[in-house]
Protein backbone atom coordinates (compact mmCIF):
# COMPACT_ATOMS: atom_id res chain seq x y z
CA UNK A 1 0.00 0.00 0.00
CA UNK A 2 2.90 2.33 0.53
CA UNK A 3 5.12 1.45 -2.40
CA UNK A 4 5.17 2.22 -6.07
CA UNK A 5 4.42 -1.37 -7.09
CA UNK A 6 1.36 -3.46 -6.31
CA UNK A 7 2.03 -6.31 -3.87
CA UNK A 8 0.05 -9.01 -2.13
CA UNK A 9 -0.61 -6.46 0.62
CA UNK A 10 -2.54 -4.26 -1.82
CA UNK A 11 -4.67 -7.19 -2.91
CA UNK A 12 -5.29 -8.26 0.67
CA UNK A 13 -6.20 -4.78 1.86
CA UNK A 14 -8.39 -4.08 -1.18
CA UNK A 15 -10.38 -7.16 -0.23
CA UNK A 16 -10.92 -5.77 3.26
CA UNK A 17 -11.87 -2.33 1.98
CA UNK A 18 -14.28 -3.90 -0.52
CA UNK A 19 -16.03 -5.64 2.36
CA UNK A 20 -16.49 -2.41 4.29
CA UNK A 21 -17.77 -0.85 1.08
CA UNK A 22 -20.68 -3.28 1.36
CA UNK A 23 -21.85 -1.38 4.40
CA UNK A 24 -21.48 2.06 2.76
CA UNK A 25 -18.61 3.03 5.02
CA UNK A 26 -17.19 6.28 3.64
CA UNK A 27 -13.46 6.61 3.13
CA UNK A 28 -13.67 10.34 2.41
CA UNK A 29 -11.77 11.31 5.58
CA UNK A 30 -8.77 9.44 4.13
CA UNK A 31 -8.20 10.85 0.62
CA UNK A 32 -4.99 8.91 0.00
CA UNK A 33 -6.76 5.65 0.82
CA UNK A 34 -9.65 6.67 -1.44
CA UNK A 35 -7.25 7.33 -4.30
CA UNK A 36 -5.47 4.02 -3.74
CA UNK A 37 -8.76 2.11 -3.60
CA UNK A 38 -9.98 3.77 -6.80
CA UNK A 39 -6.75 2.69 -8.50
CA UNK A 40 -7.35 -0.86 -7.31
CA UNK A 41 -10.95 -0.75 -8.60
CA UNK A 42 -9.74 0.51 -11.97
CA UNK A 43 -7.66 -2.63 -12.56
CA UNK A 44 -8.84 -4.46 -15.66
CA UNK A 45 -9.72 -7.59 -13.69
CA UNK A 46 -11.35 -5.95 -10.65
CA UNK A 47 -14.94 -6.17 -11.89
CA UNK A 48 -14.63 -9.79 -12.95
CA UNK A 49 -12.93 -10.86 -9.72
CA UNK A 50 -15.45 -9.00 -7.55
CA UNK A 51 -18.61 -9.73 -9.51
CA UNK A 52 -20.03 -11.87 -6.70
CA UNK A 53 -19.25 -9.18 -4.14
CA UNK A 54 -21.23 -6.59 -6.05
CA UNK A 55 -24.12 -9.02 -6.56
CA UNK A 56 -24.12 -9.57 -2.80
CA UNK A 57 -23.91 -5.82 -2.17
CA UNK A 58 -27.06 -5.00 -4.11
CA UNK A 59 -29.55 -6.65 -1.69
CA UNK A 60 -27.58 -5.43 1.33
CA UNK A 61 -27.99 -1.84 0.19
CA UNK A 62 -31.71 -2.12 0.83
CA UNK A 63 -31.39 -3.39 4.39
CA UNK A 64 -32.07 -1.09 7.31
PDB file with one MODEL, atoms N, CA, C and O in Angstrom:
MODEL        1
ATOM      1  N   UNK A   1       0.822  -1.204   0.000  1.00  0.00           N
ATOM      2  CA  UNK A   1       0.000   0.000   0.000  1.00  0.00           C
ATOM      3  C   UNK A   1       0.859   1.257   0.000  1.00  0.00           C
ATOM      4  O   UNK A   1       0.389   2.333  -0.371  1.00  0.00           O
ATOM      5  N   UNK A   2       2.063   1.132   0.398  1.00  0.00           N
ATOM      6  CA  UNK A   2       2.897   2.328   0.532  1.00  0.00           C
ATOM      7  C   UNK A   2       3.951   2.441  -0.555  1.00  0.00           C
ATOM      8  O   UNK A   2       4.646   3.454  -0.636  1.00  0.00           O
ATOM      9  N   UNK A   3       4.079   1.433  -1.381  1.00  0.00           N
ATOM     10  CA  UNK A   3       5.118   1.450  -2.396  1.00  0.00           C
ATOM     11  C   UNK A   3       4.606   1.838  -3.767  1.00  0.00           C
ATOM     12  O   UNK A   3       3.420   2.106  -3.960  1.00  0.00           O
ATOM     13  N   UNK A   4       5.513   1.861  -4.699  1.00  0.00           N
ATOM     14  CA  UNK A   4       5.166   2.216  -6.072  1.00  0.00           C
ATOM     15  C   UNK A   4       4.636   1.040  -6.874  1.00  0.00           C
ATOM     16  O   UNK A   4       4.031   1.230  -7.929  1.00  0.00           O
ATOM     17  N   UNK A   5       4.855  -0.164  -6.387  1.00  0.00           N
ATOM     18  CA  UNK A   5       4.423  -1.370  -7.088  1.00  0.00           C
ATOM     19  C   UNK A   5       3.342  -2.076  -6.277  1.00  0.00           C
ATOM     20  O   UNK A   5       3.355  -2.044  -5.047  1.00  0.00           O
ATOM     21  N   UNK A   6       2.398  -2.721  -6.987  1.00  0.00           N
ATOM     22  CA  UNK A   6       1.359  -3.461  -6.307  1.00  0.00           C
ATOM     23  C   UNK A   6       1.964  -4.748  -5.740  1.00  0.00           C
ATOM     24  O   UNK A   6       2.770  -5.409  -6.395  1.00  0.00           O
ATOM     25  N   UNK A   7       1.567  -5.089  -4.523  1.00  0.00           N
ATOM     26  CA  UNK A   7       2.031  -6.312  -3.870  1.00  0.00           C
ATOM     27  C   UNK A   7       0.825  -7.081  -3.346  1.00  0.00           C
ATOM     28  O   UNK A   7      -0.320  -6.655  -3.495  1.00  0.00           O
ATOM     29  N   UNK A   8       1.105  -8.202  -2.741  1.00  0.00           N
ATOM     30  CA  UNK A   8       0.054  -9.009  -2.131  1.00  0.00           C
ATOM     31  C   UNK A   8      -0.672  -8.227  -1.033  1.00  0.00           C
ATOM     32  O   UNK A   8      -1.844  -8.485  -0.758  1.00  0.00           O
ATOM     33  N   UNK A   9       0.012  -7.288  -0.417  1.00  0.00           N
ATOM     34  CA  UNK A   9      -0.614  -6.463   0.624  1.00  0.00           C
ATOM     35  C   UNK A   9      -1.725  -5.614   0.021  1.00  0.00           C
ATOM     36  O   UNK A   9      -2.790  -5.473   0.623  1.00  0.00           O
ATOM     37  N   UNK A  10      -1.493  -5.050  -1.158  1.00  0.00           N
ATOM     38  CA  UNK A  10      -2.536  -4.256  -1.823  1.00  0.00           C
ATOM     39  C   UNK A  10      -3.771  -5.104  -2.095  1.00  0.00           C
ATOM     40  O   UNK A  10      -4.898  -4.673  -1.854  1.00  0.00           O
ATOM     41  N   UNK A  11      -3.548  -6.305  -2.596  1.00  0.00           N
ATOM     42  CA  UNK A  11      -4.673  -7.187  -2.906  1.00  0.00           C
ATOM     43  C   UNK A  11      -5.420  -7.561  -1.633  1.00  0.00           C
ATOM     44  O   UNK A  11      -6.650  -7.541  -1.596  1.00  0.00           O
ATOM     45  N   UNK A  12      -4.673  -7.898  -0.602  1.00  0.00           N
ATOM     46  CA  UNK A  12      -5.290  -8.264   0.668  1.00  0.00           C
ATOM     47  C   UNK A  12      -6.082  -7.104   1.259  1.00  0.00           C
ATOM     48  O   UNK A  12      -7.219  -7.290   1.694  1.00  0.00           O
ATOM     49  N   UNK A  13      -5.510  -5.937   1.279  1.00  0.00           N
ATOM     50  CA  UNK A  13      -6.199  -4.779   1.859  1.00  0.00           C
ATOM     51  C   UNK A  13      -7.385  -4.343   1.003  1.00  0.00           C
ATOM     52  O   UNK A  13      -8.406  -3.911   1.538  1.00  0.00           O
ATOM     53  N   UNK A  14      -7.263  -4.449  -0.309  1.00  0.00           N
ATOM     54  CA  UNK A  14      -8.386  -4.081  -1.178  1.00  0.00           C
ATOM     55  C   UNK A  14      -9.580  -4.980  -0.898  1.00  0.00           C
ATOM     56  O   UNK A  14     -10.728  -4.541  -0.962  1.00  0.00           O
ATOM     57  N   UNK A  15      -9.301  -6.236  -0.589  1.00  0.00           N
ATOM     58  CA  UNK A  15     -10.377  -7.164  -0.226  1.00  0.00           C
ATOM     59  C   UNK A  15     -11.085  -6.686   1.032  1.00  0.00           C
ATOM     60  O   UNK A  15     -12.314  -6.699   1.100  1.00  0.00           O
ATOM     61  N   UNK A  16     -10.325  -6.271   2.013  1.00  0.00           N
ATOM     62  CA  UNK A  16     -10.920  -5.771   3.260  1.00  0.00           C
ATOM     63  C   UNK A  16     -11.709  -4.495   3.030  1.00  0.00           C
ATOM     64  O   UNK A  16     -12.804  -4.338   3.570  1.00  0.00           O
ATOM     65  N   UNK A  17     -11.176  -3.599   2.248  1.00  0.00           N
ATOM     66  CA  UNK A  17     -11.869  -2.334   1.978  1.00  0.00           C
ATOM     67  C   UNK A  17     -13.147  -2.608   1.179  1.00  0.00           C
ATOM     68  O   UNK A  17     -14.173  -1.967   1.407  1.00  0.00           O
ATOM     69  N   UNK A  18     -13.084  -3.550   0.253  1.00  0.00           N
ATOM     70  CA  UNK A  18     -14.283  -3.900  -0.519  1.00  0.00           C
ATOM     71  C   UNK A  18     -15.392  -4.408   0.402  1.00  0.00           C
ATOM     72  O   UNK A  18     -16.568  -4.124   0.178  1.00  0.00           O
ATOM     73  N   UNK A  19     -15.019  -5.149   1.427  1.00  0.00           N
ATOM     74  CA  UNK A  19     -16.030  -5.645   2.363  1.00  0.00           C
ATOM     75  C   UNK A  19     -16.669  -4.516   3.159  1.00  0.00           C
ATOM     76  O   UNK A  19     -17.873  -4.543   3.413  1.00  0.00           O
ATOM     77  N   UNK A  20     -15.875  -3.522   3.555  1.00  0.00           N
ATOM     78  CA  UNK A  20     -16.495  -2.413   4.291  1.00  0.00           C
ATOM     79  C   UNK A  20     -17.300  -1.522   3.353  1.00  0.00           C
ATOM     80  O   UNK A  20     -18.197  -0.798   3.785  1.00  0.00           O
ATOM     81  N   UNK A  21     -16.968  -1.583   2.064  1.00  0.00           N
ATOM     82  CA  UNK A  21     -17.771  -0.848   1.077  1.00  0.00           C
ATOM     83  C   UNK A  21     -19.195  -1.403   1.040  1.00  0.00           C
ATOM     84  O   UNK A  21     -20.140  -0.671   0.747  1.00  0.00           O
ATOM     85  N   UNK A  22     -19.347  -2.676   1.334  1.00  0.00           N
ATOM     86  CA  UNK A  22     -20.683  -3.285   1.362  1.00  0.00           C
ATOM     87  C   UNK A  22     -21.618  -2.576   2.335  1.00  0.00           C
ATOM     88  O   UNK A  22     -22.832  -2.534   2.131  1.00  0.00           O
ATOM     89  N   UNK A  23     -21.050  -2.031   3.372  1.00  0.00           N
ATOM     90  CA  UNK A  23     -21.851  -1.378   4.404  1.00  0.00           C
ATOM     91  C   UNK A  23     -21.882   0.140   4.235  1.00  0.00           C
ATOM     92  O   UNK A  23     -22.282   0.862   5.149  1.00  0.00           O
ATOM     93  N   UNK A  24     -21.459   0.619   3.070  1.00  0.00           N
ATOM     94  CA  UNK A  24     -21.478   2.058   2.760  1.00  0.00           C
ATOM     95  C   UNK A  24     -20.599   2.885   3.686  1.00  0.00           C
ATOM     96  O   UNK A  24     -20.879   4.059   3.927  1.00  0.00           O
ATOM     97  N   UNK A  25     -19.549   2.284   4.198  1.00  0.00           N
ATOM     98  CA  UNK A  25     -18.607   3.029   5.024  1.00  0.00           C
ATOM     99  C   UNK A  25     -17.848   3.989   4.122  1.00  0.00           C
ATOM    100  O   UNK A  25     -17.295   3.569   3.105  1.00  0.00           O
ATOM    101  N   UNK A  26     -17.810   5.245   4.468  1.00  0.00           N
ATOM    102  CA  UNK A  26     -17.192   6.285   3.642  1.00  0.00           C
ATOM    103  C   UNK A  26     -15.708   6.433   3.980  1.00  0.00           C
ATOM    104  O   UNK A  26     -15.327   6.541   5.146  1.00  0.00           O
ATOM    105  N   UNK A  27     -14.903   6.436   2.962  1.00  0.00           N
ATOM    106  CA  UNK A  27     -13.458   6.609   3.131  1.00  0.00           C
ATOM    107  C   UNK A  27     -13.029   8.058   2.904  1.00  0.00           C
ATOM    108  O   UNK A  27     -11.835   8.358   2.903  1.00  0.00           O
ATOM    109  N   UNK A  28     -13.977   8.940   2.714  1.00  0.00           N
ATOM    110  CA  UNK A  28     -13.675  10.342   2.411  1.00  0.00           C
ATOM    111  C   UNK A  28     -12.696  11.008   3.379  1.00  0.00           C
ATOM    112  O   UNK A  28     -11.895  11.837   2.946  1.00  0.00           O
ATOM    113  N   UNK A  29     -12.731  10.676   4.675  1.00  0.00           N
ATOM    114  CA  UNK A  29     -11.766  11.311   5.579  1.00  0.00           C
ATOM    115  C   UNK A  29     -10.307  10.924   5.285  1.00  0.00           C
ATOM    116  O   UNK A  29      -9.379  11.539   5.811  1.00  0.00           O
ATOM    117  N   UNK A  30     -10.117   9.913   4.451  1.00  0.00           N
ATOM    118  CA  UNK A  30      -8.770   9.439   4.125  1.00  0.00           C
ATOM    119  C   UNK A  30      -8.563   9.495   2.609  1.00  0.00           C
ATOM    120  O   UNK A  30      -8.657   8.471   1.933  1.00  0.00           O
ATOM    121  N   UNK A  31      -8.284  10.676   2.079  1.00  0.00           N
ATOM    122  CA  UNK A  31      -8.198  10.850   0.623  1.00  0.00           C
ATOM    123  C   UNK A  31      -7.125   9.991  -0.044  1.00  0.00           C
ATOM    124  O   UNK A  31      -7.320   9.546  -1.175  1.00  0.00           O
ATOM    125  N   UNK A  32      -6.024   9.752   0.613  1.00  0.00           N
ATOM    126  CA  UNK A  32      -4.994   8.910  -0.002  1.00  0.00           C
ATOM    127  C   UNK A  32      -5.471   7.461  -0.114  1.00  0.00           C
ATOM    128  O   UNK A  32      -5.179   6.782  -1.098  1.00  0.00           O
ATOM    129  N   UNK A  33      -6.203   6.991   0.895  1.00  0.00           N
ATOM    130  CA  UNK A  33      -6.758   5.647   0.818  1.00  0.00           C
ATOM    131  C   UNK A  33      -7.832   5.584  -0.264  1.00  0.00           C
ATOM    132  O   UNK A  33      -7.927   4.593  -0.988  1.00  0.00           O
ATOM    133  N   UNK A  34      -8.631   6.626  -0.375  1.00  0.00           N
ATOM    134  CA  UNK A  34      -9.650   6.675  -1.437  1.00  0.00           C
ATOM    135  C   UNK A  34      -9.000   6.578  -2.808  1.00  0.00           C
ATOM    136  O   UNK A  34      -9.456   5.823  -3.667  1.00  0.00           O
ATOM    137  N   UNK A  35      -7.948   7.335  -3.008  1.00  0.00           N
ATOM    138  CA  UNK A  35      -7.253   7.332  -4.297  1.00  0.00           C
ATOM    139  C   UNK A  35      -6.663   5.958  -4.581  1.00  0.00           C
ATOM    140  O   UNK A  35      -6.772   5.452  -5.698  1.00  0.00           O
ATOM    141  N   UNK A  36      -6.042   5.356  -3.581  1.00  0.00           N
ATOM    142  CA  UNK A  36      -5.470   4.018  -3.742  1.00  0.00           C
ATOM    143  C   UNK A  36      -6.570   3.014  -4.092  1.00  0.00           C
ATOM    144  O   UNK A  36      -6.409   2.210  -5.010  1.00  0.00           O
ATOM    145  N   UNK A  37      -7.682   3.062  -3.364  1.00  0.00           N
ATOM    146  CA  UNK A  37      -8.763   2.115  -3.604  1.00  0.00           C
ATOM    147  C   UNK A  37      -9.353   2.303  -5.001  1.00  0.00           C
ATOM    148  O   UNK A  37      -9.685   1.324  -5.670  1.00  0.00           O
ATOM    149  N   UNK A  38      -9.483   3.523  -5.432  1.00  0.00           N
ATOM    150  CA  UNK A  38      -9.976   3.769  -6.795  1.00  0.00           C
ATOM    151  C   UNK A  38      -9.021   3.192  -7.835  1.00  0.00           C
ATOM    152  O   UNK A  38      -9.459   2.661  -8.855  1.00  0.00           O
ATOM    153  N   UNK A  39      -7.723   3.295  -7.580  1.00  0.00           N
ATOM    154  CA  UNK A  39      -6.752   2.688  -8.502  1.00  0.00           C
ATOM    155  C   UNK A  39      -6.912   1.167  -8.520  1.00  0.00           C
ATOM    156  O   UNK A  39      -6.832   0.541  -9.576  1.00  0.00           O
ATOM    157  N   UNK A  40      -7.135   0.587  -7.357  1.00  0.00           N
ATOM    158  CA  UNK A  40      -7.349  -0.861  -7.310  1.00  0.00           C
ATOM    159  C   UNK A  40      -8.610  -1.230  -8.096  1.00  0.00           C
ATOM    160  O   UNK A  40      -8.605  -2.195  -8.860  1.00  0.00           O
ATOM    161  N   UNK A  41      -9.685  -0.466  -7.911  1.00  0.00           N
ATOM    162  CA  UNK A  41     -10.945  -0.754  -8.596  1.00  0.00           C
ATOM    163  C   UNK A  41     -10.858  -0.527 -10.098  1.00  0.00           C
ATOM    164  O   UNK A  41     -11.674  -1.056 -10.852  1.00  0.00           O
ATOM    165  N   UNK A  42      -9.885   0.248 -10.539  1.00  0.00           N
ATOM    166  CA  UNK A  42      -9.741   0.505 -11.973  1.00  0.00           C
ATOM    167  C   UNK A  42      -8.923  -0.572 -12.685  1.00  0.00           C
ATOM    168  O   UNK A  42      -8.769  -0.526 -13.905  1.00  0.00           O
ATOM    169  N   UNK A  43      -8.402  -1.534 -11.935  1.00  0.00           N
ATOM    170  CA  UNK A  43      -7.659  -2.629 -12.558  1.00  0.00           C
ATOM    171  C   UNK A  43      -8.577  -3.387 -13.510  1.00  0.00           C
ATOM    172  O   UNK A  43      -9.763  -3.564 -13.232  1.00  0.00           O
ATOM    173  N   UNK A  44      -8.028  -3.825 -14.619  1.00  0.00           N
ATOM    174  CA  UNK A  44      -8.844  -4.457 -15.658  1.00  0.00           C
ATOM    175  C   UNK A  44      -9.597  -5.689 -15.170  1.00  0.00           C
ATOM    176  O   UNK A  44     -10.647  -6.020 -15.719  1.00  0.00           O
ATOM    177  N   UNK A  45      -9.095  -6.360 -14.171  1.00  0.00           N
ATOM    178  CA  UNK A  45      -9.716  -7.589 -13.687  1.00  0.00           C
ATOM    179  C   UNK A  45     -10.554  -7.397 -12.424  1.00  0.00           C
ATOM    180  O   UNK A  45     -11.138  -8.360 -11.927  1.00  0.00           O
ATOM    181  N   UNK A  46     -10.625  -6.180 -11.897  1.00  0.00           N
ATOM    182  CA  UNK A  46     -11.349  -5.952 -10.646  1.00  0.00           C
ATOM    183  C   UNK A  46     -12.818  -6.366 -10.749  1.00  0.00           C
ATOM    184  O   UNK A  46     -13.314  -7.111  -9.904  1.00  0.00           O
ATOM    185  N   UNK A  47     -13.502  -5.893 -11.767  1.00  0.00           N
ATOM    186  CA  UNK A  47     -14.942  -6.165 -11.894  1.00  0.00           C
ATOM    187  C   UNK A  47     -15.217  -7.660 -12.002  1.00  0.00           C
ATOM    188  O   UNK A  47     -16.142  -8.172 -11.372  1.00  0.00           O
ATOM    189  N   UNK A  48     -14.422  -8.355 -12.793  1.00  0.00           N
ATOM    190  CA  UNK A  48     -14.628  -9.791 -12.952  1.00  0.00           C
ATOM    191  C   UNK A  48     -14.363 -10.535 -11.641  1.00  0.00           C
ATOM    192  O   UNK A  48     -15.129 -11.420 -11.259  1.00  0.00           O
ATOM    193  N   UNK A  49     -13.292 -10.180 -10.966  1.00  0.00           N
ATOM    194  CA  UNK A  49     -12.934 -10.857  -9.716  1.00  0.00           C
ATOM    195  C   UNK A  49     -13.909 -10.555  -8.585  1.00  0.00           C
ATOM    196  O   UNK A  49     -14.059 -11.364  -7.669  1.00  0.00           O
ATOM    197  N   UNK A  50     -14.565  -9.419  -8.634  1.00  0.00           N
ATOM    198  CA  UNK A  50     -15.453  -9.002  -7.551  1.00  0.00           C
ATOM    199  C   UNK A  50     -16.920  -9.004  -7.941  1.00  0.00           C
ATOM    200  O   UNK A  50     -17.753  -8.409  -7.257  1.00  0.00           O
ATOM    201  N   UNK A  51     -17.229  -9.666  -9.030  1.00  0.00           N
ATOM    202  CA  UNK A  51     -18.609  -9.725  -9.511  1.00  0.00           C
ATOM    203  C   UNK A  51     -19.557 -10.230  -8.418  1.00  0.00           C
ATOM    204  O   UNK A  51     -20.611  -9.638  -8.187  1.00  0.00           O
ATOM    205  N   UNK A  52     -19.187 -11.306  -7.760  1.00  0.00           N
ATOM    206  CA  UNK A  52     -20.026 -11.866  -6.701  1.00  0.00           C
ATOM    207  C   UNK A  52     -20.216 -10.907  -5.536  1.00  0.00           C
ATOM    208  O   UNK A  52     -21.292 -10.843  -4.942  1.00  0.00           O
ATOM    209  N   UNK A  53     -19.168 -10.167  -5.218  1.00  0.00           N
ATOM    210  CA  UNK A  53     -19.250  -9.185  -4.140  1.00  0.00           C
ATOM    211  C   UNK A  53     -20.305  -8.128  -4.458  1.00  0.00           C
ATOM    212  O   UNK A  53     -21.118  -7.774  -3.605  1.00  0.00           O
ATOM    213  N   UNK A  54     -20.283  -7.635  -5.681  1.00  0.00           N
ATOM    214  CA  UNK A  54     -21.234  -6.594  -6.051  1.00  0.00           C
ATOM    215  C   UNK A  54     -22.650  -7.140  -6.205  1.00  0.00           C
ATOM    216  O   UNK A  54     -23.617  -6.407  -5.995  1.00  0.00           O
ATOM    217  N   UNK A  55     -22.787  -8.407  -6.565  1.00  0.00           N
ATOM    218  CA  UNK A  55     -24.119  -9.020  -6.564  1.00  0.00           C
ATOM    219  C   UNK A  55     -24.648  -9.112  -5.135  1.00  0.00           C
ATOM    220  O   UNK A  55     -25.831  -8.882  -4.883  1.00  0.00           O
ATOM    221  N   UNK A  56     -23.754  -9.451  -4.205  1.00  0.00           N
ATOM    222  CA  UNK A  56     -24.120  -9.568  -2.804  1.00  0.00           C
ATOM    223  C   UNK A  56     -24.438  -8.200  -2.221  1.00  0.00           C
ATOM    224  O   UNK A  56     -25.314  -8.070  -1.367  1.00  0.00           O
ATOM    225  N   UNK A  57     -23.725  -7.185  -2.684  1.00  0.00           N
ATOM    226  CA  UNK A  57     -23.910  -5.817  -2.170  1.00  0.00           C
ATOM    227  C   UNK A  57     -25.303  -5.288  -2.499  1.00  0.00           C
ATOM    228  O   UNK A  57     -25.912  -4.612  -1.670  1.00  0.00           O
ATOM    229  N   UNK A  58     -25.803  -5.573  -3.655  1.00  0.00           N
ATOM    230  CA  UNK A  58     -27.063  -5.000  -4.106  1.00  0.00           C
ATOM    231  C   UNK A  58     -28.206  -5.236  -3.105  1.00  0.00           C
ATOM    232  O   UNK A  58     -28.862  -4.269  -2.718  1.00  0.00           O
ATOM    233  N   UNK A  59     -28.473  -6.468  -2.671  1.00  0.00           N
ATOM    234  CA  UNK A  59     -29.550  -6.654  -1.689  1.00  0.00           C
ATOM    235  C   UNK A  59     -29.220  -6.021  -0.332  1.00  0.00           C
ATOM    236  O   UNK A  59     -30.124  -5.567   0.370  1.00  0.00           O
ATOM    237  N   UNK A  60     -27.951  -5.989   0.038  1.00  0.00           N
ATOM    238  CA  UNK A  60     -27.578  -5.428   1.330  1.00  0.00           C
ATOM    239  C   UNK A  60     -27.833  -3.923   1.377  1.00  0.00           C
ATOM    240  O   UNK A  60     -28.072  -3.366   2.449  1.00  0.00           O
ATOM    241  N   UNK A  61     -27.783  -3.280   0.249  1.00  0.00           N
ATOM    242  CA  UNK A  61     -27.987  -1.836   0.195  1.00  0.00           C
ATOM    243  C   UNK A  61     -29.396  -1.467   0.620  1.00  0.00           C
ATOM    244  O   UNK A  61     -29.644  -0.334   1.033  1.00  0.00           O
ATOM    245  N   UNK A  62     -30.312  -2.403   0.525  1.00  0.00           N
ATOM    246  CA  UNK A  62     -31.710  -2.122   0.835  1.00  0.00           C
ATOM    247  C   UNK A  62     -32.092  -2.505   2.252  1.00  0.00           C
ATOM    248  O   UNK A  62     -33.236  -2.326   2.669  1.00  0.00           O
ATOM    249  N   UNK A  63     -31.111  -3.042   2.999  1.00  0.00           N
ATOM    250  CA  UNK A  63     -31.385  -3.391   4.392  1.00  0.00           C
ATOM    251  C   UNK A  63     -31.347  -2.149   5.259  1.00  0.00           C
ATOM    252  O   UNK A  63     -30.715  -1.154   4.905  1.00  0.00           O
ATOM    253  N   UNK A  64     -32.012  -2.207   6.375  1.00  0.00           N
ATOM    254  CA  UNK A  64     -32.066  -1.086   7.309  1.00  0.00           C
ATOM    255  C   UNK A  64     -30.839  -0.902   8.046  1.00  0.00           C
ATOM    256  O   UNK A  64     -30.743   0.007   8.870  1.00  0.00           O
TER     257      UNK A  64
ENDMDL
END
